[in-house]
Amino acid sequence: MVSEYAISFGIALVASLICTFLVRAGARRWKLVAAPRADRWHKRPTALLGGIGFYVAFIISYLIRRPADMAGDWLLISCASAMFVVGLVDDFVRLKPYTKLVAQIVICTLFTMFGLHLHWFASPVVDQAVTIFWLVGITNALNLLDNLDGVSGGIAAIAAAYLVYFCHEAGQPAAAQMSAAFVGAVVGFLFFNFNPASIFMGDCGSLFLGFFLGGVTMVNNQFGLRRNILAVLFIPVLLLCIPIIDTTLVTVLRKLNGRPVSQGGRDHTSHRLVALGLGERGAALALWGLAAASGGVAVMVHRLSWAVSALVVAVFILALLFLVIFVAKVRVYEPVTSEAEGAGRALLPTLADFTYKRRIFEVLNDVIIIVLAYYGAFLLRFDGTLAAPYYVAFLRSLPLVVGVQLAAFLVLGLYRGLWRYTSMSDLPTLIKAVGGAWVASVLATWLAFRLDDVSRGMLAMQAVLLFGGVAGSRIVFRGMRALLARFQDATPGSRRILIYGAGDGGELLLRELQNNRELNLLPVGFVDDDPAKHGRVIHGVRVLGALDRLAELASGENITEVIVSTTKLAQARSEELTRLCATAGVSFRKMRIALE
């Protein structure tokens, strides 16, 4: 059976390579190209309508090797083709957003009128409505992902590859074979669409991709009566984490920055990854990796018990939350140029200040970690099963454990420091807070329940998991901030500087420069006369060498200025610094701290 999938994949792949090549040649000949724009990445005219190539290739493969025992496939192909036509019309005449939405709802409604539903709800009306919403959502999700070379196509191919696996596991070889053909068609297109892309898919391609992914899982020889629910639920849901997060992030940040939500721009997740220094290829590969990881989580959920699956999904969602926080901090907007934008931007300091003072996100993170650590310890102790009566005792004691440990964190000083400055010096505080919280929760559990049906082994395991979660989350957050500071310029045209002195003063200066972007200064390294400090990394910035390397560093790193962080600079050393800066053609200033 696997050979059948490979043949369908191969036919679609070869057909896609040929068809996409021909479409690209035709688009160039007839001037159907996208000109470079300020809010887009491509720097040269690029052929359009690449979706025609992989759509035609998929149809060819389907007609040559149509599954004989598959009912409902004609309906799927017809509706997916209708969605392709809607996108094709939009590529030529630019339909209004509401016009496209109405057309999508009509097509999805027709698809569900013949019994192809999700079958999640007992009520046929509710189930049909949810199915329509699901299909429209997936269709537009893939459309929104088409903002960087290879992103939408790559994620669609990964999703379909997992669908081959899930459909095969569910005893649906016909649906698996059709998904394999889909993968081949999209992979063939990616040869031309991966950065630097020579052709774009357009809406005709992205709408077809999204609808097919949503619809193929509902089609089999019994019209959905024997479907793999996991293939419908987990794969699309996990893959939709990327476009959902991206859309939410863009919408919220545009509103906060006083920009129209409908305004296009380079502020999607992929663009933020590029701004971090990954490059266009690196950003696309990173998002492909996320899609592959989400599919891997779905496979784990499929094979593990639901009790363990709940923990796996929760940890994955928490990791995605940290990613959202990370990319949200990337600066992608130009300076404010209007009063309307200024009013929107005025919300940002307020929200940031509120977050800083209330420590809301830090507390919520710790609540989640406490719950996950307690639940994870329970699963480890009882081999992934919800063993009674221990599970009942677990549920009864969970609220008490969360409340006591959170209160202990507060009393023992866990929230006195700042995440962004977490270092080895905070280790004693972390040990004291976590250890004290665990002891307090054990005593509280003993007083409240006498440890009846509460496993002592589970409590011991929770101590280890709790420390790992609390300390790990802060280290990850600190590392992400250092990475952000290392790779992102302060603002366009920022001045690249060196800091002379890698001691306490240098660290203080670096923090100020990283936090105060209005200074328009980007620290790219330290210089220090102490050889023991060479090679060290301070808040993401490396000590590059001694002062005698100034001329070399200034030339290689495009340095424009040196800032002296130490207040104890000997006269001879100051004269040497003046001479070296003059030789290298850079200026220098001294940091001064004053009390008024």
C-alpha positions as CSV (number, residue, x, y, z in Angstrom):
1,M,0.0,0.0,0.0
2,V,2.9,2.3,0.7
3,S,4.0,1.9,-2.9
4,E,0.6,3.2,-4.0
5,Y,1.2,6.4,-2.0
6,A,4.7,6.7,-3.5
7,I,3.4,6.4,-7.1
8,S,0.8,9.0,-6.6
9,F,3.3,11.3,-5.0
10,G,5.8,10.8,-7.8
11,I,3.2,11.4,-10.6
12,A,2.1,14.6,-8.9
13,L,5.6,15.8,-8.3
14,V,6.7,15.4,-11.9
15,A,3.5,17.0,-13.2
16,S,3.9,19.9,-10.8
17,L,7.5,20.6,-11.9
18,I,6.5,20.7,-15.5
19,C,3.2,22.6,-15.0
20,T,4.8,25.2,-12.6
21,F,7.7,25.7,-15.1
22,L,5.2,26.4,-17.9
23,V,3.0,28.7,-15.8
24,R,6.1,30.7,-14.8
25,A,7.2,31.0,-18.4
26,G,3.7,32.1,-19.4
27,A,3.3,34.6,-16.6
28,R,6.6,36.2,-17.5
29,R,5.7,36.4,-21.2
30,W,2.3,38.0,-20.5
31,K,3.7,40.3,-17.8
32,L,1.7,38.7,-15.0
33,V,4.3,39.5,-12.4
34,A,4.4,41.1,-8.9
35,A,6.5,44.3,-8.9
36,P,8.7,44.9,-5.8
37,R,6.9,46.9,-3.1
38,A,8.0,48.6,0.1
39,D,5.8,46.2,2.2
40,R,6.9,43.0,0.5
41,W,10.2,41.1,0.5
42,H,10.9,40.3,-3.1
43,K,13.3,42.7,-4.8
44,R,12.6,41.8,-8.4
45,P,9.5,41.2,-10.5
46,T,8.2,37.7,-9.7
47,A,5.8,35.6,-11.7
48,L,2.2,35.1,-10.3
49,L,-0.4,32.4,-10.5
50,G,1.8,29.6,-9.4
51,G,-1.2,27.9,-7.8
52,I,-2.3,26.9,-11.3
53,G,0.7,24.7,-11.6
54,F,0.3,22.6,-8.5
55,Y,-3.5,22.6,-8.9
56,V,-3.3,21.2,-12.4
57,A,-0.6,18.7,-11.3
58,F,-2.8,17.4,-8.5
59,I,-5.8,17.0,-10.8
60,I,-3.7,15.1,-13.3
61,S,-2.4,12.7,-10.6
62,Y,-6.0,12.3,-9.3
63,L,-7.4,11.5,-12.7
64,I,-4.7,9.0,-13.5
65,R,-4.9,7.2,-10.1
66,R,-8.4,7.9,-8.8
67,P,-9.1,5.6,-5.8
68,A,-11.7,3.2,-6.9
69,D,-13.3,2.7,-3.5
70,M,-13.5,6.3,-2.4
71,A,-16.9,8.0,-2.2
72,G,-17.2,11.7,-1.8
73,D,-14.0,12.5,-3.6
74,W,-15.7,14.1,-6.6
75,L,-17.5,16.5,-4.1
76,L,-14.2,17.4,-2.5
77,I,-12.5,18.0,-5.9
78,S,-15.4,20.0,-7.1
79,C,-15.6,22.3,-4.1
80,A,-11.8,22.6,-3.9
81,S,-11.8,23.6,-7.6
82,A,-14.5,26.2,-6.9
83,M,-12.3,27.6,-4.1
84,F,-9.4,27.7,-6.6
85,V,-11.6,29.6,-9.1
86,V,-12.6,32.2,-6.4
87,G,-8.9,32.7,-5.7
88,L,-8.1,33.0,-9.4
89,V,-10.7,35.7,-9.9
90,D,-9.3,37.5,-6.9
91,D,-5.8,37.4,-8.3
92,F,-7.1,39.2,-11.4
93,V,-9.7,41.6,-10.2
94,R,-9.1,41.9,-6.5
95,L,-12.4,41.0,-4.9
96,K,-13.6,42.8,-1.8
97,P,-12.8,40.8,1.4
98,Y,-16.5,40.3,2.2
99,T,-17.1,39.1,-1.3
100,K,-14.5,36.4,-0.9
101,L,-15.9,35.4,2.5
102,V,-19.4,35.0,1.1
103,A,-18.1,32.9,-1.8
104,Q,-16.2,30.7,0.7
105,I,-19.2,30.2,3.0
106,V,-21.4,29.2,0.0
107,I,-18.8,26.6,-1.2
108,C,-18.3,25.2,2.3
109,T,-22.1,25.0,2.8
110,L,-22.5,23.0,-0.4
111,F,-19.7,20.7,0.7
112,T,-21.5,19.9,4.0
113,M,-25.0,19.5,2.4
114,F,-24.1,16.0,1.3
115,G,-23.3,14.6,4.8
116,L,-19.6,15.5,5.0
117,H,-19.4,16.8,8.5
118,L,-17.0,16.8,11.4
119,H,-19.4,14.7,13.4
120,W,-18.4,16.4,16.7
121,F,-21.9,17.2,17.8
122,A,-25.1,15.2,18.1
123,S,-27.2,18.0,16.5
124,P,-26.9,18.0,12.7
125,V,-27.5,21.7,12.5
126,V,-24.8,22.6,15.0
127,D,-22.4,20.1,13.5
128,Q,-22.9,21.5,10.0
129,A,-22.4,25.1,11.3
130,V,-19.2,24.2,13.1
131,T,-18.0,22.3,10.0
132,I,-18.6,25.3,7.8
133,F,-16.7,27.5,10.3
134,W,-13.9,25.0,10.4
135,L,-13.5,24.8,6.6
136,V,-13.6,28.6,6.2
137,G,-11.1,29.0,9.0
138,I,-8.6,26.5,7.6
139,T,-8.9,28.0,4.1
140,N,-8.1,31.5,5.3
141,A,-5.4,30.3,7.6
142,L,-3.3,29.0,4.8
143,N,-4.1,32.2,2.8
144,L,-2.7,34.3,5.7
145,L,0.4,32.2,5.9
146,D,1.3,33.1,2.3
147,N,3.5,36.1,3.3
148,L,7.0,34.8,2.8
149,D,8.6,32.5,0.2
150,G,7.8,28.9,0.8
151,V,5.9,29.3,4.1
152,S,2.4,28.5,3.2
153,G,3.3,25.7,0.7
154,G,5.8,24.1,3.0
155,I,3.4,24.0,6.0
156,A,0.6,22.6,3.7
157,A,2.9,19.9,2.5
158,I,3.9,19.0,6.0
159,A,0.3,18.9,7.1
160,A,-0.7,16.7,4.2
161,A,2.3,14.3,4.9
162,Y,0.9,13.8,8.4
163,L,-2.5,13.2,6.9
164,V,-1.1,10.4,4.8
165,Y,0.1,8.7,8.0
166,F,-3.2,9.3,9.9
167,C,-5.5,8.2,7.1
168,H,-3.4,5.1,6.6
169,E,-3.5,4.3,10.4
170,A,-7.3,4.8,10.3
171,G,-7.7,2.3,7.5
172,Q,-8.4,4.9,4.8
173,P,-5.9,4.2,2.1
174,A,-7.9,6.1,-0.6
175,A,-7.7,9.3,1.5
176,A,-4.1,8.7,2.2
177,Q,-3.3,8.2,-1.5
178,M,-5.1,11.4,-2.4
179,S,-3.1,13.2,0.4
180,A,0.1,11.8,-1.0
181,A,-0.7,13.2,-4.4
182,F,-1.3,16.6,-2.8
183,V,2.1,16.5,-1.1
184,G,3.8,15.7,-4.4
185,A,2.1,18.6,-6.2
186,V,3.0,21.1,-3.5
187,V,6.6,19.9,-3.1
188,G,7.0,20.3,-6.9
189,F,5.9,23.9,-6.6
190,L,8.2,24.6,-3.7
191,F,11.2,24.0,-6.0
192,F,10.2,27.3,-7.6
193,N,8.7,29.0,-4.6
194,F,11.4,28.6,-1.9
195,N,13.6,31.6,-1.4
196,P,14.4,33.2,-3.6
197,A,11.0,32.5,-5.2
198,S,10.7,32.7,-9.0
199,I,6.9,32.4,-8.8
200,F,4.2,33.1,-6.2
201,M,1.1,30.9,-5.7
202,G,-1.4,33.7,-5.4
203,D,-4.9,33.4,-3.8
204,C,-5.9,30.6,-6.2
205,G,-3.2,28.4,-4.7
206,S,-3.5,29.3,-1.0
207,L,-7.3,29.0,-1.0
208,F,-7.1,25.6,-2.7
209,L,-4.5,24.4,-0.2
210,G,-6.5,25.4,2.8
211,F,-9.8,24.0,1.7
212,F,-8.3,20.7,0.6
213,L,-6.6,20.2,4.0
214,G,-9.8,20.8,5.7
215,G,-12.0,18.7,3.5
216,V,-9.9,15.6,2.7
217,T,-10.2,14.3,6.3
218,M,-13.9,14.1,6.0
219,V,-14.0,12.1,2.8
220,N,-13.8,8.3,2.7
221,N,-15.8,5.3,1.4
222,Q,-18.5,5.7,4.1
223,F,-18.9,9.5,4.1
224,G,-17.3,10.1,7.4
225,L,-18.9,7.3,9.4
226,R,-15.5,5.7,10.0
227,R,-13.1,8.5,10.3
228,N,-10.0,9.0,12.4
229,I,-11.1,11.8,14.6
230,L,-7.5,12.6,15.6
231,A,-6.7,13.2,11.9
232,V,-9.5,15.8,11.8
233,L,-9.0,17.3,15.2
234,F,-5.4,17.3,16.2
235,I,-3.6,17.8,12.9
236,P,-5.6,20.8,11.7
237,V,-5.8,22.3,15.2
238,L,-2.1,22.0,15.9
239,L,-1.1,23.3,12.4
240,L,-3.5,26.1,12.8
241,C,-1.6,27.3,15.9
242,I,0.8,29.0,13.5
243,P,-1.7,31.1,11.5
244,I,-3.9,31.7,14.5
245,I,-1.0,33.0,16.6
246,D,0.3,35.0,13.6
247,T,-3.1,36.6,12.9
248,T,-3.8,37.4,16.5
249,L,-0.4,38.8,17.0
250,V,-0.6,41.0,14.0
251,T,-4.1,42.2,14.8
252,V,-3.4,43.1,18.4
253,L,-0.1,44.8,17.7
254,R,-1.4,46.8,14.8
255,K,-4.3,48.1,16.9
256,L,-1.9,49.0,19.7
257,N,0.4,50.8,17.2
258,G,-2.6,52.8,15.8
259,R,-2.4,51.0,12.4
260,P,-5.4,49.6,10.4
261,V,-5.8,45.9,10.8
262,S,-6.4,45.5,7.1
263,Q,-3.2,47.3,6.2
264,G,-0.6,45.0,4.8
265,G,2.9,45.0,6.0
266,R,6.0,43.1,7.1
267,D,4.9,42.4,10.6
268,H,3.9,38.8,10.5
269,T,5.7,36.1,12.5
270,S,7.8,35.2,9.5
271,H,8.9,38.8,9.1
272,R,9.8,39.1,12.7
273,L,12.0,36.0,12.5
274,V,13.7,37.6,9.5
275,A,14.3,40.8,11.6
276,L,16.0,38.6,14.2
277,G,18.6,37.7,11.8
278,L,17.4,34.3,10.6
279,G,17.0,35.5,7.0
280,E,14.1,34.6,4.7
281,R,15.2,31.0,4.3
282,G,15.8,30.6,8.0
283,A,12.4,32.0,8.9
284,A,10.6,29.7,6.5
285,L,12.6,26.7,7.8
286,A,11.8,27.7,11.4
287,L,8.1,27.8,10.7
288,W,8.3,24.4,8.8
289,G,10.0,23.1,12.0
290,L,7.1,24.3,14.1
291,A,4.6,22.7,11.8
292,A,6.6,19.4,11.9
293,A,6.8,19.6,15.7
294,S,3.0,20.2,16.0
295,G,2.4,17.2,13.7
296,G,4.8,15.2,15.9
297,V,2.8,16.2,19.0
298,A,-0.3,15.0,17.2
299,V,1.3,11.6,16.5
300,M,2.2,11.3,20.2
301,V,-1.3,12.2,21.2
302,H,-2.6,9.5,18.8
303,R,-0.3,6.8,20.3
304,L,-0.4,7.8,24.0
305,S,-3.3,7.7,26.5
306,W,-5.5,10.7,26.7
307,A,-4.1,11.4,30.2
308,V,-0.5,11.7,29.0
309,S,-1.7,13.5,25.8
310,A,-3.2,16.3,27.9
311,L,0.2,16.9,29.5
312,V,2.0,16.8,26.1
313,V,-0.4,19.3,24.5
314,A,-0.3,21.6,27.6
315,V,3.5,21.8,27.5
316,F,3.5,22.4,23.8
317,I,1.0,25.2,24.2
318,L,3.2,26.8,26.9
319,A,6.2,26.6,24.6
320,L,4.2,28.4,21.9
321,L,3.2,31.0,24.4
322,F,6.8,31.8,25.1
323,L,7.5,32.0,21.3
324,V,4.6,34.5,21.0
325,I,6.1,36.7,23.7
326,F,9.5,36.5,22.1
327,V,8.4,37.5,18.6
328,A,6.0,40.1,19.9
329,K,9.0,42.0,21.2
330,V,10.6,42.3,17.8
331,R,10.5,45.9,16.5
332,V,9.1,45.9,12.9
333,Y,7.2,49.2,12.8
334,E,8.6,52.5,11.6
335,P,8.5,55.5,14.0
336,V,5.2,57.1,14.7
337,T,4.3,59.7,12.0
338,S,0.8,60.8,12.8
339,E,-1.3,61.7,15.8
340,A,-3.6,58.7,15.3
341,E,-0.6,56.4,15.4
342,G,0.7,58.2,18.4
343,A,-2.5,57.7,20.3
344,G,-2.3,53.9,19.6
345,R,1.3,53.8,20.6
346,A,0.5,55.5,23.8
347,L,-1.2,52.3,24.9
348,L,2.0,50.4,24.8
349,P,3.8,52.0,27.8
350,T,0.6,51.7,29.8
351,L,0.3,48.0,29.1
352,A,4.0,47.4,29.6
353,D,3.9,49.3,32.9
354,F,0.9,47.4,34.0
355,T,2.6,44.1,33.2
356,Y,5.7,45.1,35.0
357,K,4.0,46.2,38.2
358,R,1.4,43.5,38.5
359,R,3.7,40.7,37.3
360,I,0.6,39.1,35.8
361,F,2.3,37.0,33.2
362,E,5.0,35.7,35.5
363,V,2.4,34.6,38.1
364,L,0.2,33.0,35.4
365,N,3.3,31.1,34.1
366,D,4.0,29.8,37.6
367,V,0.4,28.7,38.1
368,I,0.6,26.7,34.9
369,I,4.0,25.2,35.9
370,I,2.7,24.2,39.3
371,V,-0.3,22.4,37.8
372,L,1.8,20.7,35.1
373,A,4.5,19.7,37.6
374,Y,1.9,18.2,39.9
375,Y,0.1,16.4,37.1
376,G,3.3,15.2,35.5
377,A,4.5,13.8,38.8
378,F,1.2,11.9,39.2
379,L,1.6,10.4,35.7
380,L,5.2,9.4,36.3
381,R,4.3,7.8,39.6
382,F,1.4,5.8,38.2
383,D,2.9,5.0,34.8
384,G,0.6,7.3,32.8
385,T,-2.7,6.0,34.2
386,L,-5.3,7.8,36.3
387,A,-5.2,5.2,39.1
388,A,-8.1,5.4,41.6
389,P,-8.4,6.3,44.4
390,Y,-5.2,8.3,44.0
391,Y,-6.6,10.4,41.1
392,V,-9.5,11.5,43.3
393,A,-7.0,12.6,46.0
394,F,-5.0,14.3,43.3
395,L,-8.0,16.4,42.1
396,R,-8.9,17.3,45.7
397,S,-5.4,18.4,46.7
398,L,-4.5,20.3,43.5
399,P,-6.2,23.6,44.4
400,L,-4.5,23.6,47.8
401,V,-1.1,22.8,46.3
402,V,-1.4,25.6,43.7
403,G,-2.5,28.2,46.3
404,V,0.1,27.3,48.9
405,Q,3.0,27.1,46.5
406,L,2.1,30.4,44.8
407,A,1.8,32.1,48.2
408,A,5.2,30.7,49.2
409,F,6.8,32.0,46.0
410,L,5.6,35.5,46.9
411,V,6.7,35.3,50.6
412,L,10.1,33.8,49.8
413,G,11.0,36.5,47.3
414,L,10.6,34.8,43.9
415,Y,8.9,37.9,42.5
416,R,11.4,40.5,43.7
417,G,13.7,40.1,40.8
418,L,13.1,40.7,37.1
419,W,13.0,37.8,34.6
420,R,15.1,39.7,32.1
421,Y,18.0,39.8,34.5
422,T,17.9,36.2,35.7
423,S,21.4,34.9,36.3
424,M,23.4,32.4,38.4
425,S,23.2,34.9,41.3
426,D,19.4,34.2,41.5
427,L,20.0,30.4,42.0
428,P,19.8,30.6,45.8
429,T,16.6,32.5,45.7
430,L,15.1,30.0,43.3
431,I,16.2,27.1,45.4
432,K,14.8,28.7,48.6
433,A,11.5,29.7,47.0
434,V,10.8,26.4,45.2
435,G,12.1,24.3,48.2
436,G,10.1,26.3,50.7
437,A,7.0,26.2,48.5
438,W,7.2,22.4,48.1
439,V,7.7,21.9,51.9
440,A,4.8,24.2,52.6
441,S,2.5,22.4,50.2
442,V,3.5,19.0,51.6
443,L,2.6,20.2,55.2
444,A,-0.6,21.7,54.0
445,T,-1.6,18.5,52.2
446,W,-0.7,16.5,55.3
447,L,-2.8,18.7,57.5
448,A,-5.8,18.8,55.2
449,F,-5.8,15.2,54.0
450,R,-3.4,13.3,56.3
451,L,-1.8,12.2,53.1
452,D,-4.6,9.6,52.6
453,D,-4.4,8.3,49.1
454,V,-1.7,11.0,48.3
455,S,1.4,9.3,47.0
456,R,4.6,10.4,48.7
457,G,6.5,9.4,45.7
458,M,4.4,11.8,43.6
459,L,5.1,14.6,46.0
460,A,8.9,14.0,45.7
461,M,8.8,13.9,41.9
462,Q,6.8,17.2,41.9
463,A,9.7,18.9,43.7
464,V,12.1,18.1,40.9
465,L,9.6,19.0,38.1
466,L,8.6,22.2,39.9
467,F,12.2,23.4,40.1
468,G,12.9,22.5,36.5
469,G,9.8,24.4,35.3
470,V,10.3,27.5,37.4
471,A,14.0,27.8,36.8
472,G,13.8,26.7,33.2
473,S,11.1,29.2,32.2
474,R,13.1,32.1,33.6
475,I,16.3,30.9,31.9
476,V,14.5,30.5,28.6
477,F,12.9,34.0,28.9
478,R,16.3,35.5,29.8
479,G,17.9,33.7,26.8
480,M,15.3,34.9,24.4
481,R,15.8,38.4,25.6
482,A,19.6,38.1,25.1
483,L,19.0,36.7,21.6
484,L,16.7,39.5,20.8
485,A,19.2,42.1,22.0
486,R,22.0,40.4,20.1
487,F,20.4,40.2,16.6
488,Q,18.0,43.1,16.3
489,D,19.0,46.6,15.6
490,A,17.6,49.3,17.9
491,T,16.0,51.2,15.0
492,P,16.8,51.5,11.3
493,G,20.0,53.4,11.0
494,S,21.2,52.8,14.6
495,R,24.8,53.5,15.4
496,R,27.0,50.4,16.2
497,I,29.1,50.9,19.2
498,L,31.7,49.2,21.4
499,I,31.6,49.3,25.2
500,Y,35.0,49.7,26.8
501,G,35.0,47.9,30.2
502,A,33.2,44.6,30.8
503,G,32.7,45.1,34.6
504,D,29.7,46.1,36.6
505,G,29.6,49.5,34.9
506,G,29.7,47.9,31.4
507,E,26.8,45.6,32.3
508,L,24.8,48.6,33.7
509,L,25.5,50.5,30.5
510,L,24.5,47.6,28.3
511,R,21.2,47.2,30.1
512,E,20.4,50.8,29.6
513,L,21.3,50.7,25.9
514,Q,19.2,47.6,25.3
515,N,16.2,48.9,27.2
516,N,16.3,52.5,25.9
517,R,16.0,52.1,22.1
518,E,15.4,55.8,21.7
519,L,19.2,56.3,22.1
520,N,19.6,54.7,18.7
521,L,22.8,52.9,19.9
522,L,23.4,49.2,19.2
523,P,26.1,47.5,21.3
524,V,27.9,44.9,19.3
525,G,30.6,44.0,21.7
526,F,32.8,44.8,24.7
527,V,36.6,45.5,24.8
528,D,38.4,44.9,28.1
529,D,42.0,44.8,29.2
530,D,41.5,41.8,31.4
531,P,42.3,38.6,29.4
532,A,40.2,36.5,31.8
533,K,37.0,38.3,30.5
534,H,37.8,37.7,26.8
535,G,35.2,35.5,25.2
536,R,32.6,36.0,27.9
537,V,29.0,36.8,26.9
538,I,27.2,39.5,28.9
539,H,23.4,39.7,28.2
540,G,24.0,38.4,24.7
541,V,27.0,40.6,23.9
542,R,30.5,39.1,23.7
543,V,33.8,40.5,25.1
544,L,35.7,40.7,21.8
545,G,39.2,41.4,23.1
546,A,41.5,44.1,24.4
547,L,41.7,47.7,23.6
548,D,44.6,47.2,21.2
549,R,42.1,45.4,18.8
550,L,40.1,48.6,18.5
551,A,41.1,49.5,14.9
552,E,40.5,45.9,13.7
553,L,37.1,45.7,15.4
554,A,36.0,49.1,14.3
555,S,36.7,48.2,10.7
556,G,35.2,44.7,10.8
557,E,32.1,45.5,12.8
558,N,31.4,49.0,11.3
559,I,31.8,50.7,14.6
560,T,31.1,54.4,14.8
561,E,31.7,55.1,18.5
562,V,33.2,53.7,21.7
563,I,31.6,54.3,25.1
564,V,33.7,54.0,28.2
565,S,31.9,52.4,31.1
566,T,34.5,52.6,33.8
567,T,34.9,55.6,35.9
568,K,38.5,54.6,37.0
569,L,40.3,55.1,33.7
570,A,44.0,56.0,34.2
571,Q,45.3,59.0,32.5
572,A,47.7,57.0,30.4
573,R,45.0,54.6,29.3
574,S,42.7,57.5,28.5
575,E,45.4,59.0,26.2
576,E,45.9,55.6,24.5
577,L,42.1,55.4,24.0
578,T,42.1,58.8,22.4
579,R,44.9,57.9,20.1
580,L,43.4,54.5,19.0
581,C,40.0,56.1,18.4
582,A,41.6,58.8,16.2
583,T,43.5,56.2,14.3
584,A,40.3,54.0,13.8
585,G,38.2,57.1,12.8
586,V,35.7,56.6,15.6
587,S,34.5,58.9,18.4
588,F,34.3,58.0,22.1
589,R,32.3,59.1,25.1
590,K,32.4,58.3,28.8
591,M,29.4,57.1,30.8
592,R,28.6,59.3,33.9
593,I,26.2,58.5,36.7
594,A,25.0,61.4,38.7
595,L,22.5,62.0,41.5
596,E,20.5,65.2,41.4
